[in-house]
Amino acid sequence: MIKLEGLSKQDVQICSLLWNCDTLAAVDAMVSAMPPAYKQRAQVMRELMIAAQLDTVEDVDANVQALLQRISAG
């Protein structure tokens, strides 16, 4: 689960809408269908969500590598 901090109420609503999409194509379609006033912010939120997810994967990868090193050293 990703966590983004410091978001406005509108940002949280946009992220909730994006998070509930089943596919990346659905996310893209939702962002494209948004009014111009929301579209740019939705694009930013989508990118933040992707970056946060990548950070989570990198953290897991680092933990797995550390565990493997302990196992091989042990």
PyMOL Python script that loads the backbone (N, CA, C, O; Angstrom):
from pymol import cmd

cmd.read_pdbstr("""\
ATOM      1  N   MET A   1       0.843  -1.176   0.000  1.00  0.00           N
ATOM      2  CA  MET A   1       0.000   0.000   0.000  1.00  0.00           C
ATOM      3  C   MET A   1       0.889   1.240   0.000  1.00  0.00           C
ATOM      4  O   MET A   1       1.835   1.339   0.781  1.00  0.00           O
ATOM      5  N   ILE A   2       0.578   2.163  -0.867  1.00  0.00           N
ATOM      6  CA  ILE A   2       1.362   3.395  -0.924  1.00  0.00           C
ATOM      7  C   ILE A   2       0.742   4.439  -0.016  1.00  0.00           C
ATOM      8  O   ILE A   2      -0.439   4.373   0.325  1.00  0.00           O
ATOM      9  N   LYS A   3       1.563   5.400   0.368  1.00  0.00           N
ATOM     10  CA  LYS A   3       1.081   6.484   1.219  1.00  0.00           C
ATOM     11  C   LYS A   3       1.633   7.800   0.694  1.00  0.00           C
ATOM     12  O   LYS A   3       2.845   7.970   0.561  1.00  0.00           O
ATOM     13  N   LEU A   4       0.735   8.723   0.400  1.00  0.00           N
ATOM     14  CA  LEU A   4       1.120  10.061  -0.025  1.00  0.00           C
ATOM     15  C   LEU A   4       0.667  11.030   1.055  1.00  0.00           C
ATOM     16  O   LEU A   4      -0.473  10.973   1.516  1.00  0.00           O
ATOM     17  N   GLU A   5       1.558  11.911   1.452  1.00  0.00           N
ATOM     18  CA  GLU A   5       1.238  12.854   2.514  1.00  0.00           C
ATOM     19  C   GLU A   5       1.143  14.265   1.964  1.00  0.00           C
ATOM     20  O   GLU A   5       1.720  14.582   0.924  1.00  0.00           O
ATOM     21  N   GLY A   6       0.403  15.112   2.680  1.00  0.00           N
ATOM     22  CA  GLY A   6       0.308  16.518   2.328  1.00  0.00           C
ATOM     23  C   GLY A   6      -0.619  16.825   1.167  1.00  0.00           C
ATOM     24  O   GLY A   6      -0.503  17.876   0.537  1.00  0.00           O
ATOM     25  N   LEU A   7      -1.538  15.914   0.882  1.00  0.00           N
ATOM     26  CA  LEU A   7      -2.464  16.125  -0.231  1.00  0.00           C
ATOM     27  C   LEU A   7      -3.658  16.953   0.202  1.00  0.00           C
ATOM     28  O   LEU A   7      -4.096  16.886   1.351  1.00  0.00           O
ATOM     29  N   SER A   8      -4.173  17.727  -0.725  1.00  0.00           N
ATOM     30  CA  SER A   8      -5.402  18.468  -0.463  1.00  0.00           C
ATOM     31  C   SER A   8      -6.582  17.506  -0.521  1.00  0.00           C
ATOM     32  O   SER A   8      -6.438  16.365  -0.959  1.00  0.00           O
ATOM     33  N   LYS A   9      -7.732  17.960  -0.085  1.00  0.00           N
ATOM     34  CA  LYS A   9      -8.937  17.136  -0.139  1.00  0.00           C
ATOM     35  C   LYS A   9      -9.241  16.733  -1.586  1.00  0.00           C
ATOM     36  O   LYS A   9      -9.632  15.595  -1.850  1.00  0.00           O
ATOM     37  N   GLN A  10      -9.062  17.660  -2.506  1.00  0.00           N
ATOM     38  CA  GLN A  10      -9.284  17.375  -3.926  1.00  0.00           C
ATOM     39  C   GLN A  10      -8.290  16.333  -4.435  1.00  0.00           C
ATOM     40  O   GLN A  10      -8.665  15.436  -5.189  1.00  0.00           O
ATOM     41  N   ASP A  11      -7.025  16.446  -4.027  1.00  0.00           N
ATOM     42  CA  ASP A  11      -6.017  15.471  -4.424  1.00  0.00           C
ATOM     43  C   ASP A  11      -6.388  14.072  -3.937  1.00  0.00           C
ATOM     44  O   ASP A  11      -6.247  13.097  -4.675  1.00  0.00           O
ATOM     45  N   VAL A  12      -6.859  13.977  -2.703  1.00  0.00           N
ATOM     46  CA  VAL A  12      -7.264  12.690  -2.135  1.00  0.00           C
ATOM     47  C   VAL A  12      -8.415  12.099  -2.939  1.00  0.00           C
ATOM     48  O   VAL A  12      -8.434  10.899  -3.211  1.00  0.00           O
ATOM     49  N   GLN A  13      -9.371  12.937  -3.318  1.00  0.00           N
ATOM     50  CA  GLN A  13     -10.501  12.459  -4.114  1.00  0.00           C
ATOM     51  C   GLN A  13     -10.028  11.948  -5.472  1.00  0.00           C
ATOM     52  O   GLN A  13     -10.470  10.897  -5.936  1.00  0.00           O
ATOM     53  N   ILE A  14      -9.138  12.690  -6.097  1.00  0.00           N
ATOM     54  CA  ILE A  14      -8.604  12.273  -7.402  1.00  0.00           C
ATOM     55  C   ILE A  14      -7.860  10.946  -7.255  1.00  0.00           C
ATOM     56  O   ILE A  14      -8.055  10.035  -8.060  1.00  0.00           O
ATOM     57  N   CYS A  15      -7.016  10.831  -6.238  1.00  0.00           N
ATOM     58  CA  CYS A  15      -6.261   9.592  -6.028  1.00  0.00           C
ATOM     59  C   CYS A  15      -7.198   8.411  -5.780  1.00  0.00           C
ATOM     60  O   CYS A  15      -6.950   7.308  -6.266  1.00  0.00           O
ATOM     61  N   SER A  16      -8.253   8.636  -5.038  1.00  0.00           N
ATOM     62  CA  SER A  16      -9.224   7.563  -4.798  1.00  0.00           C
ATOM     63  C   SER A  16      -9.854   7.095  -6.100  1.00  0.00           C
ATOM     64  O   SER A  16     -10.005   5.895  -6.329  1.00  0.00           O
ATOM     65  N   LEU A  17     -10.217   8.039  -6.943  1.00  0.00           N
ATOM     66  CA  LEU A  17     -10.792   7.677  -8.246  1.00  0.00           C
ATOM     67  C   LEU A  17      -9.793   6.869  -9.079  1.00  0.00           C
ATOM     68  O   LEU A  17     -10.147   5.852  -9.677  1.00  0.00           O
ATOM     69  N   LEU A  18      -8.551   7.332  -9.109  1.00  0.00           N
ATOM     70  CA  LEU A  18      -7.533   6.649  -9.898  1.00  0.00           C
ATOM     71  C   LEU A  18      -7.224   5.270  -9.326  1.00  0.00           C
ATOM     72  O   LEU A  18      -7.052   4.310 -10.077  1.00  0.00           O
ATOM     73  N   TRP A  19      -7.152   5.169  -8.002  1.00  0.00           N
ATOM     74  CA  TRP A  19      -6.810   3.909  -7.352  1.00  0.00           C
ATOM     75  C   TRP A  19      -7.871   2.838  -7.622  1.00  0.00           C
ATOM     76  O   TRP A  19      -7.556   1.651  -7.693  1.00  0.00           O
ATOM     77  N   ASN A  20      -9.113   3.258  -7.770  1.00  0.00           N
ATOM     78  CA  ASN A  20     -10.203   2.310  -7.988  1.00  0.00           C
ATOM     79  C   ASN A  20     -10.281   1.795  -9.422  1.00  0.00           C
ATOM     80  O   ASN A  20     -11.082   0.905  -9.706  1.00  0.00           O
ATOM     81  N   CYS A  21      -9.483   2.325 -10.315  1.00  0.00           N
ATOM     82  CA  CYS A  21      -9.453   1.830 -11.691  1.00  0.00           C
ATOM     83  C   CYS A  21      -8.768   0.467 -11.724  1.00  0.00           C
ATOM     84  O   CYS A  21      -7.820   0.216 -10.980  1.00  0.00           O
ATOM     85  N   ASP A  22      -9.259  -0.401 -12.592  1.00  0.00           N
ATOM     86  CA  ASP A  22      -8.721  -1.763 -12.679  1.00  0.00           C
ATOM     87  C   ASP A  22      -7.469  -1.880 -13.541  1.00  0.00           C
ATOM     88  O   ASP A  22      -6.659  -2.785 -13.342  1.00  0.00           O
ATOM     89  N   THR A  23      -7.310  -0.978 -14.487  1.00  0.00           N
ATOM     90  CA  THR A  23      -6.175  -1.064 -15.408  1.00  0.00           C
ATOM     91  C   THR A  23      -5.578   0.318 -15.629  1.00  0.00           C
ATOM     92  O   THR A  23      -6.198   1.338 -15.329  1.00  0.00           O
ATOM     93  N   LEU A  24      -4.367   0.328 -16.159  1.00  0.00           N
ATOM     94  CA  LEU A  24      -3.731   1.595 -16.509  1.00  0.00           C
ATOM     95  C   LEU A  24      -4.513   2.295 -17.615  1.00  0.00           C
ATOM     96  O   LEU A  24      -4.588   3.524 -17.647  1.00  0.00           O
ATOM     97  N   ALA A  25      -5.090   1.514 -18.516  1.00  0.00           N
ATOM     98  CA  ALA A  25      -5.919   2.098 -19.580  1.00  0.00           C
ATOM     99  C   ALA A  25      -7.133   2.802 -18.986  1.00  0.00           C
ATOM    100  O   ALA A  25      -7.544   3.854 -19.475  1.00  0.00           O
ATOM    101  N   ALA A  26      -7.706   2.226 -17.938  1.00  0.00           N
ATOM    102  CA  ALA A  26      -8.847   2.855 -17.277  1.00  0.00           C
ATOM    103  C   ALA A  26      -8.429   4.155 -16.593  1.00  0.00           C
ATOM    104  O   ALA A  26      -9.172   5.136 -16.599  1.00  0.00           O
ATOM    105  N   VAL A  27      -7.233   4.153 -16.003  1.00  0.00           N
ATOM    106  CA  VAL A  27      -6.704   5.379 -15.381  1.00  0.00           C
ATOM    107  C   VAL A  27      -6.531   6.451 -16.445  1.00  0.00           C
ATOM    108  O   VAL A  27      -6.955   7.592 -16.263  1.00  0.00           O
ATOM    109  N   ASP A  28      -5.908   6.082 -17.551  1.00  0.00           N
ATOM    110  CA  ASP A  28      -5.690   7.042 -18.636  1.00  0.00           C
ATOM    111  C   ASP A  28      -7.015   7.584 -19.170  1.00  0.00           C
ATOM    112  O   ASP A  28      -7.133   8.779 -19.440  1.00  0.00           O
ATOM    113  N   ALA A  29      -8.004   6.714 -19.321  1.00  0.00           N
ATOM    114  CA  ALA A  29      -9.317   7.141 -19.814  1.00  0.00           C
ATOM    115  C   ALA A  29      -9.979   8.094 -18.829  1.00  0.00           C
ATOM    116  O   ALA A  29     -10.587   9.085 -19.231  1.00  0.00           O
ATOM    117  N   MET A  30      -9.860   7.792 -17.530  1.00  0.00           N
ATOM    118  CA  MET A  30     -10.470   8.658 -16.520  1.00  0.00           C
ATOM    119  C   MET A  30      -9.818  10.040 -16.532  1.00  0.00           C
ATOM    120  O   MET A  30     -10.506  11.060 -16.489  1.00  0.00           O
ATOM    121  N   VAL A  31      -8.496  10.064 -16.589  1.00  0.00           N
ATOM    122  CA  VAL A  31      -7.778  11.341 -16.605  1.00  0.00           C
ATOM    123  C   VAL A  31      -8.157  12.131 -17.858  1.00  0.00           C
ATOM    124  O   VAL A  31      -8.381  13.339 -17.783  1.00  0.00           O
ATOM    125  N   SER A  32      -8.229  11.470 -18.986  1.00  0.00           N
ATOM    126  CA  SER A  32      -8.581  12.139 -20.241  1.00  0.00           C
ATOM    127  C   SER A  32      -9.994  12.717 -20.206  1.00  0.00           C
ATOM    128  O   SER A  32     -10.265  13.741 -20.834  1.00  0.00           O
ATOM    129  N   ALA A  33     -10.888  12.064 -19.476  1.00  0.00           N
ATOM    130  CA  ALA A  33     -12.283  12.505 -19.421  1.00  0.00           C
ATOM    131  C   ALA A  33     -12.514  13.630 -18.412  1.00  0.00           C
ATOM    132  O   ALA A  33     -13.592  14.224 -18.387  1.00  0.00           O
ATOM    133  N   MET A  34     -11.531  13.921 -17.597  1.00  0.00           N
ATOM    134  CA  MET A  34     -11.701  14.957 -16.565  1.00  0.00           C
ATOM    135  C   MET A  34     -11.718  16.344 -17.193  1.00  0.00           C
ATOM    136  O   MET A  34     -11.101  16.580 -18.232  1.00  0.00           O
ATOM    137  N   PRO A  35     -12.436  17.256 -16.543  1.00  0.00           N
ATOM    138  CA  PRO A  35     -12.406  18.645 -17.020  1.00  0.00           C
ATOM    139  C   PRO A  35     -10.992  19.211 -16.907  1.00  0.00           C
ATOM    140  O   PRO A  35     -10.213  18.771 -16.061  1.00  0.00           O
ATOM    141  N   PRO A  36     -10.662  20.177 -17.748  1.00  0.00           N
ATOM    142  CA  PRO A  36      -9.300  20.738 -17.750  1.00  0.00           C
ATOM    143  C   PRO A  36      -8.813  21.186 -16.368  1.00  0.00           C
ATOM    144  O   PRO A  36      -7.625  21.071 -16.066  1.00  0.00           O
ATOM    145  N   ALA A  37      -9.704  21.687 -15.542  1.00  0.00           N
ATOM    146  CA  ALA A  37      -9.308  22.169 -14.218  1.00  0.00           C
ATOM    147  C   ALA A  37      -8.789  21.031 -13.334  1.00  0.00           C
ATOM    148  O   ALA A  37      -8.001  21.277 -12.421  1.00  0.00           O
ATOM    149  N   TYR A  38      -9.210  19.808 -13.587  1.00  0.00           N
ATOM    150  CA  TYR A  38      -8.792  18.651 -12.800  1.00  0.00           C
ATOM    151  C   TYR A  38      -7.743  17.803 -13.509  1.00  0.00           C
ATOM    152  O   TYR A  38      -6.973  17.100 -12.854  1.00  0.00           O
ATOM    153  N   LYS A  39      -7.701  17.858 -14.816  1.00  0.00           N
ATOM    154  CA  LYS A  39      -6.870  16.962 -15.610  1.00  0.00           C
ATOM    155  C   LYS A  39      -5.386  17.079 -15.251  1.00  0.00           C
ATOM    156  O   LYS A  39      -4.720  16.065 -15.043  1.00  0.00           O
ATOM    157  N   GLN A  40      -4.871  18.293 -15.177  1.00  0.00           N
ATOM    158  CA  GLN A  40      -3.454  18.469 -14.877  1.00  0.00           C
ATOM    159  C   GLN A  40      -3.117  17.930 -13.488  1.00  0.00           C
ATOM    160  O   GLN A  40      -2.092  17.274 -13.299  1.00  0.00           O
ATOM    161  N   ARG A  41      -3.977  18.209 -12.529  1.00  0.00           N
ATOM    162  CA  ARG A  41      -3.736  17.717 -11.166  1.00  0.00           C
ATOM    163  C   ARG A  41      -3.825  16.198 -11.116  1.00  0.00           C
ATOM    164  O   ARG A  41      -3.059  15.554 -10.400  1.00  0.00           O
ATOM    165  N   ALA A  42      -4.751  15.624 -11.870  1.00  0.00           N
ATOM    166  CA  ALA A  42      -4.892  14.170 -11.926  1.00  0.00           C
ATOM    167  C   ALA A  42      -3.637  13.537 -12.531  1.00  0.00           C
ATOM    168  O   ALA A  42      -3.200  12.475 -12.086  1.00  0.00           O
ATOM    169  N   GLN A  43      -3.062  14.181 -13.535  1.00  0.00           N
ATOM    170  CA  GLN A  43      -1.824  13.671 -14.125  1.00  0.00           C
ATOM    171  C   GLN A  43      -0.690  13.683 -13.102  1.00  0.00           C
ATOM    172  O   GLN A  43       0.107  12.747 -13.034  1.00  0.00           O
ATOM    173  N   VAL A  44      -0.627  14.747 -12.311  1.00  0.00           N
ATOM    174  CA  VAL A  44       0.391  14.845 -11.268  1.00  0.00           C
ATOM    175  C   VAL A  44       0.169  13.757 -10.218  1.00  0.00           C
ATOM    176  O   VAL A  44       1.120  13.103  -9.791  1.00  0.00           O
ATOM    177  N   MET A  45      -1.075  13.563  -9.805  1.00  0.00           N
ATOM    178  CA  MET A  45      -1.387  12.539  -8.804  1.00  0.00           C
ATOM    179  C   MET A  45      -1.039  11.146  -9.333  1.00  0.00           C
ATOM    180  O   MET A  45      -0.514  10.316  -8.591  1.00  0.00           O
ATOM    181  N   ARG A  46      -1.327  10.889 -10.605  1.00  0.00           N
ATOM    182  CA  ARG A  46      -0.994   9.597 -11.213  1.00  0.00           C
ATOM    183  C   ARG A  46       0.515   9.369 -11.144  1.00  0.00           C
ATOM    184  O   ARG A  46       0.963   8.281 -10.785  1.00  0.00           O
ATOM    185  N   GLU A  47       1.293  10.384 -11.484  1.00  0.00           N
ATOM    186  CA  GLU A  47       2.750  10.257 -11.451  1.00  0.00           C
ATOM    187  C   GLU A  47       3.265  10.056 -10.022  1.00  0.00           C
ATOM    188  O   GLU A  47       4.186   9.271  -9.798  1.00  0.00           O
ATOM    189  N   LEU A  48       2.674  10.761  -9.063  1.00  0.00           N
ATOM    190  CA  LEU A  48       3.075  10.585  -7.660  1.00  0.00           C
ATOM    191  C   LEU A  48       2.767   9.169  -7.179  1.00  0.00           C
ATOM    192  O   LEU A  48       3.558   8.561  -6.458  1.00  0.00           O
ATOM    193  N   MET A  49       1.611   8.657  -7.587  1.00  0.00           N
ATOM    194  CA  MET A  49       1.229   7.301  -7.195  1.00  0.00           C
ATOM    195  C   MET A  49       2.195   6.280  -7.795  1.00  0.00           C
ATOM    196  O   MET A  49       2.577   5.322  -7.123  1.00  0.00           O
ATOM    197  N   ILE A  50       2.584   6.471  -9.026  1.00  0.00           N
ATOM    198  CA  ILE A  50       3.537   5.568  -9.677  1.00  0.00           C
ATOM    199  C   ILE A  50       4.889   5.644  -8.966  1.00  0.00           C
ATOM    200  O   ILE A  50       5.502   4.613  -8.688  1.00  0.00           O
ATOM    201  N   ALA A  51       5.353   6.850  -8.674  1.00  0.00           N
ATOM    202  CA  ALA A  51       6.639   7.021  -7.991  1.00  0.00           C
ATOM    203  C   ALA A  51       6.611   6.391  -6.601  1.00  0.00           C
ATOM    204  O   ALA A  51       7.579   5.752  -6.190  1.00  0.00           O
ATOM    205  N   ALA A  52       5.519   6.566  -5.884  1.00  0.00           N
ATOM    206  CA  ALA A  52       5.399   5.972  -4.549  1.00  0.00           C
ATOM    207  C   ALA A  52       5.416   4.452  -4.634  1.00  0.00           C
ATOM    208  O   ALA A  52       6.017   3.787  -3.790  1.00  0.00           O
ATOM    209  N   GLN A  53       4.761   3.905  -5.644  1.00  0.00           N
ATOM    210  CA  GLN A  53       4.755   2.449  -5.816  1.00  0.00           C
ATOM    211  C   GLN A  53       6.157   1.943  -6.155  1.00  0.00           C
ATOM    212  O   GLN A  53       6.575   0.896  -5.660  1.00  0.00           O
ATOM    213  N   LEU A  54       6.879   2.677  -6.993  1.00  0.00           N
ATOM    214  CA  LEU A  54       8.250   2.285  -7.326  1.00  0.00           C
ATOM    215  C   LEU A  54       9.143   2.323  -6.095  1.00  0.00           C
ATOM    216  O   LEU A  54       9.997   1.453  -5.927  1.00  0.00           O
ATOM    217  N   ASP A  55       8.960   3.319  -5.231  1.00  0.00           N
ATOM    218  CA  ASP A  55       9.724   3.388  -3.991  1.00  0.00           C
ATOM    219  C   ASP A  55       9.447   2.169  -3.123  1.00  0.00           C
ATOM    220  O   ASP A  55      10.362   1.635  -2.496  1.00  0.00           O
ATOM    221  N   THR A  56       8.201   1.725  -3.081  1.00  0.00           N
ATOM    222  CA  THR A  56       7.823   0.549  -2.304  1.00  0.00           C
ATOM    223  C   THR A  56       8.525  -0.686  -2.847  1.00  0.00           C
ATOM    224  O   THR A  56       9.030  -1.505  -2.079  1.00  0.00           O
ATOM    225  N   VAL A  57       8.559  -0.823  -4.161  1.00  0.00           N
ATOM    226  CA  VAL A  57       9.228  -1.968  -4.790  1.00  0.00           C
ATOM    227  C   VAL A  57      10.720  -1.935  -4.493  1.00  0.00           C
ATOM    228  O   VAL A  57      11.315  -2.973  -4.203  1.00  0.00           O
ATOM    229  N   GLU A  58      11.327  -0.765  -4.562  1.00  0.00           N
ATOM    230  CA  GLU A  58      12.758  -0.643  -4.281  1.00  0.00           C
ATOM    231  C   GLU A  58      13.054  -0.999  -2.825  1.00  0.00           C
ATOM    232  O   GLU A  58      14.064  -1.644  -2.545  1.00  0.00           O
ATOM    233  N   ASP A  59      12.186  -0.587  -1.891  1.00  0.00           N
ATOM    234  CA  ASP A  59      12.364  -0.925  -0.478  1.00  0.00           C
ATOM    235  C   ASP A  59      12.294  -2.434  -0.278  1.00  0.00           C
ATOM    236  O   ASP A  59      13.108  -3.001   0.452  1.00  0.00           O
ATOM    237  N   VAL A  60      11.341  -3.080  -0.911  1.00  0.00           N
ATOM    238  CA  VAL A  60      11.202  -4.535  -0.803  1.00  0.00           C
ATOM    239  C   VAL A  60      12.436  -5.201  -1.391  1.00  0.00           C
ATOM    240  O   VAL A  60      12.971  -6.144  -0.808  1.00  0.00           O
ATOM    241  N   ASP A  61      12.891  -4.718  -2.545  1.00  0.00           N
ATOM    242  CA  ASP A  61      14.074  -5.293  -3.193  1.00  0.00           C
ATOM    243  C   ASP A  61      15.292  -5.170  -2.284  1.00  0.00           C
ATOM    244  O   ASP A  61      16.065  -6.121  -2.162  1.00  0.00           O
ATOM    245  N   ALA A  62      15.474  -4.032  -1.654  1.00  0.00           N
ATOM    246  CA  ALA A  62      16.611  -3.836  -0.755  1.00  0.00           C
ATOM    247  C   ALA A  62      16.512  -4.787   0.436  1.00  0.00           C
ATOM    248  O   ALA A  62      17.522  -5.347   0.860  1.00  0.00           O
ATOM    249  N   ASN A  63      15.313  -4.976   0.978  1.00  0.00           N
ATOM    250  CA  ASN A  63      15.124  -5.889   2.109  1.00  0.00           C
ATOM    251  C   ASN A  63      15.407  -7.331   1.706  1.00  0.00           C
ATOM    252  O   ASN A  63      16.017  -8.078   2.470  1.00  0.00           O
ATOM    253  N   VAL A  64      14.973  -7.726   0.523  1.00  0.00           N
ATOM    254  CA  VAL A  64      15.223  -9.082   0.030  1.00  0.00           C
ATOM    255  C   VAL A  64      16.723  -9.291  -0.172  1.00  0.00           C
ATOM    256  O   VAL A  64      17.257 -10.338   0.194  1.00  0.00           O
ATOM    257  N   GLN A  65      17.392  -8.319  -0.743  1.00  0.00           N
ATOM    258  CA  GLN A  65      18.835  -8.445  -0.958  1.00  0.00           C
ATOM    259  C   GLN A  65      19.579  -8.574   0.368  1.00  0.00           C
ATOM    260  O   GLN A  65      20.503  -9.379   0.484  1.00  0.00           O
ATOM    261  N   ALA A  66      19.184  -7.791   1.365  1.00  0.00           N
ATOM    262  CA  ALA A  66      19.818  -7.866   2.678  1.00  0.00           C
ATOM    263  C   ALA A  66      19.586  -9.241   3.307  1.00  0.00           C
ATOM    264  O   ALA A  66      20.497  -9.813   3.906  1.00  0.00           O
ATOM    265  N   LEU A  67      18.382  -9.763   3.173  1.00  0.00           N
ATOM    266  CA  LEU A  67      18.070 -11.088   3.709  1.00  0.00           C
ATOM    267  C   LEU A  67      18.901 -12.161   3.017  1.00  0.00           C
ATOM    268  O   LEU A  67      19.439 -13.053   3.673  1.00  0.00           O
ATOM    269  N   LEU A  68      19.005 -12.079   1.700  1.00  0.00           N
ATOM    270  CA  LEU A  68      19.797 -13.066   0.954  1.00  0.00           C
ATOM    271  C   LEU A  68      21.276 -13.014   1.358  1.00  0.00           C
ATOM    272  O   LEU A  68      21.941 -14.047   1.435  1.00  0.00           O
ATOM    273  N   GLN A  69      21.775 -11.822   1.611  1.00  0.00           N
ATOM    274  CA  GLN A  69      23.170 -11.687   2.037  1.00  0.00           C
ATOM    275  C   GLN A  69      23.369 -12.326   3.411  1.00  0.00           C
ATOM    276  O   GLN A  69      24.383 -12.983   3.648  1.00  0.00           O
ATOM    277  N   ARG A  70      22.417 -12.139   4.309  1.00  0.00           N
ATOM    278  CA  ARG A  70      22.523 -12.744   5.647  1.00  0.00           C
ATOM    279  C   ARG A  70      22.467 -14.265   5.551  1.00  0.00           C
ATOM    280  O   ARG A  70      23.190 -14.969   6.256  1.00  0.00           O
ATOM    281  N   ILE A  71      21.607 -14.759   4.676  1.00  0.00           N
ATOM    282  CA  ILE A  71      21.472 -16.205   4.517  1.00  0.00           C
ATOM    283  C   ILE A  71      22.763 -16.790   3.936  1.00  0.00           C
ATOM    284  O   ILE A  71      23.248 -17.818   4.409  1.00  0.00           O
ATOM    285  N   SER A  72      23.314 -16.137   2.915  1.00  0.00           N
ATOM    286  CA  SER A  72      24.525 -16.670   2.272  1.00  0.00           C
ATOM    287  C   SER A  72      25.743 -16.545   3.194  1.00  0.00           C
ATOM    288  O   SER A  72      26.670 -17.348   3.093  1.00  0.00           O
ATOM    289  N   ALA A  73      25.756 -15.560   4.082  1.00  0.00           N
ATOM    290  CA  ALA A  73      26.872 -15.368   4.996  1.00  0.00           C
ATOM    291  C   ALA A  73      26.783 -16.318   6.189  1.00  0.00           C
ATOM    292  O   ALA A  73      27.789 -16.622   6.831  1.00  0.00           O
ATOM    293  N   GLY A  74      25.574 -16.780   6.477  1.00  0.00           N
ATOM    294  CA  GLY A  74      25.312 -17.533   7.698  1.00  0.00           C
ATOM    295  C   GLY A  74      25.699 -18.930   7.664  1.00  0.00           C
ATOM    296  O   GLY A  74      25.516 -19.646   8.649  1.00  0.00           O
TER     297      GLY A  74
END
""", "prot")
cmd.dss("prot")
cmd.show_as("cartoon", "prot")
cmd.util.cbc("prot")
cmd.orient("prot")
